[in-house]
Amino acid sequence: AHLLEADEGDIVIENGALKVAGTDKQVPWFQMALAAYTAHNLPGGMEPGLKETSFYDPSNFTFPAGCYVCE
């Protein structure tokens, strides 16, 4: 929200970018992650880094093993 100069509630995630709903303002994921990591332009009192709010745990997760052979 800080990078886009918008309210948190106006931010939507779409096509690999964070966007301000109803406008053409957007920031790609990599730019947002870099800004959070480097912390050069964060507002006062804001800690650098990212925090997750959910975690996806698939019910039928498998560990595939494979082999590729070229001749």
Beta strands, then each sheet from edge to edge (+ up, - down):
strand 1: 11-14
strand 2: 17-20
strand 3: 26-28
sheet 1: 1+ 2- 3+
end
